[in-house]
């Protein structure tokens, strides 16, 4: 990616260009500004991409409520990772919409597939030139291929076996018309790139795609497929029914509270808005009368021409304070050792009781996990997996009735959690955050099942976007485990 010499406003951030050309990338510029805390840039991203993310989620989930929550979650995650998205190899718009598509499809599509070029839908369309080009491309397709593309654009793709490769080839040709792929003409590469761009590729297909895109030429095919898939969201755009700014921008770009600086004229407790002026500092030898009024300003007026004792502070002890002090002095001589020992004994009992309860709870949890692991391991269709990780020793057992994961020697990451994701038929499912003991021991069971598992590092307390991060801690894939065992 290159940069134009022009700047995009008072922030001085250069406006990016695509492939060192002259076409500006305003979304990337907005992401750059948002990463620096520019609230207006963040609001502009919500306005520009909010309808396209929301509409895609509506078409995939068939629920406006679910789509609204998913849109807020995706936009907040994009603002959190704005610097990474702005620095990626993808144009800014494609990077955000690709994340949104993966999050939407991961929720398992529901409902009926809607026509993207139906006559009743044209009334809500904009005059965007790119949208007209997408509509023209779909109209030129035979009805069967058009239905296939419309289904894939809404997260539905049920083709298997030989038909899957043929259908993926059709998707690749359509996306190639929207954004020219370039690069080598390998049909396998182009079909896999199209499936992954539409978030429809399975785990093995994505692994194969990574092997095929190791050099810049083949990587460009994948990148252009992602851009083409992003252009399809022009036809599914639906404005949200409520304003997203409040939910998405809550707490974004908030200026940190100014550090408190105090003098004798400011309080020890409270904030700057709760300042209480207590008068000038005390001066030795000054006389303070109980009748002296309390001044609200440190600079009390002194009659000109008069010289007297230095002004006294505008606070004084009350008579009741002196009485309390006297009672305290009288109590000084009383025995206190026995009371201190009693308090220490009580604290010791509470600590030991808490440790005993924790030990019993840990033992019960360990026995329950061992029983579940043994039950799953002897199942007829059980798959025992050795994990691949550079942080601890991982293992898992997967059955049609549930799964269990255990790990030892895992080192925690500061401010982050370990989250487990399951993959079934190419769809990624959030299985929850993994709880880890102080000694790096981890045990997890779930009644859900999956074809393979992966553990990622996520920002605390949890990633709720539905799309895992790229920071993989452990991979628990039966195919990889079998390959390693065979080697």
Secondary structure, 3 states (H helix, E strand, C coil): CEEEEEECCCCCCEEEECCCCCCEEHHHHHHHHHHCCCHHHHHHHHHHHHHHHHHHHHHHHCCHHHHHHHHHHHHHHHHHCHHHHHCCCCCHHHHHHHHHHHHHHCCCCCCCCCCCCCHHHHHHCCCCHHHHHHHHHHHCCCHHHHHHHHHHHCCCCCCCCHHHHHHHHHHHHHHHHHCCCCCCCCHHHHHHHHHHHCCCCCHHHHHHHHHHCCCHHHHHHHHHHHHHHHHHCCCCCCCCCCCCHHHHHCCCCCCCCCCCCCCCCCCCCCCHHHCCCCCCCCCCCCCCCCCCCCCCCCCCCCCCCCCCCCCCCCCCCCHHHHHHHHHHHHHCCCCCHHHHHHHHHHHHHHHHHHHHHHHHHHHHHHHHHHHHHHHHHCCCCCEEEECEECCCEEEEEEECCEEEEEEECCCCCCCEEEEEEEEECCEEEEEEECCECCCCCEEEEECCCCCEEEEEEEECCCCCCCCCCCCEEEEEEHHHHHHHHHC
